[in-house]
Amino acid sequence: MDAKKAITLVAVALVLFYVITQPTQAAAAVQGILGWLRNGAEAIITFMRNLFA
């Protein structure tokens, strides 16, 4: 087994462990990440609109 595959499996196992043991905190973390991504996308859209306005 190569190192990249082993690291990927360990990362997936840790994520699953976190989701199973602390589902509320995991959901909050995912919502926070998605909110950050949405805000970033909205900022880029605003920038592009202002750039070509």
N, C-alpha and C positions, 0 to 999 in steps of 0.2 A: 504494500500500500504506500503510495507516495504521500509526501508531507501535505500537499494541498488538499487532498481528499481527507486525510486524517483531521486537519484543522477544520474543514467544512463540517465533518461529522460531529466534532466536539462542539462547534458553535451551534449547530442545530440542536444537539442534546441539551446544551445550556439554555437555549431559548425555550425549548419545550419544558424543561424543569421549572423555569421562571414562570411560564404561563400556567402550568399545573399547580404550582405551590402558591403563587400570588397573582391570581387572575385579575383582581381589581387594579393592582399597581401596574400590571402588564398592559391592561386596557388603557389606563391613563397615560402610560408611556407612548403607546401607539397613537393615541389621540393627540398628544403633544407633538409627536413627529409629523403627523399628518397636518396639524395646524401650522407648524413651521414651514412645511412644504407649500401649503396653500398660500400663506403670507408671502413667501418668496415668489411664487408664480404671479400673484397679484401685483407685486412690486415690479416684476419684469414687464407685465402687461401695461402697467401705468407708465413705465419708462418708455416703452415702444410707442404708446399712444402719444405721449408728449413729444417724442422725437420726431414723429411724422405728422404732427398736427400743424 
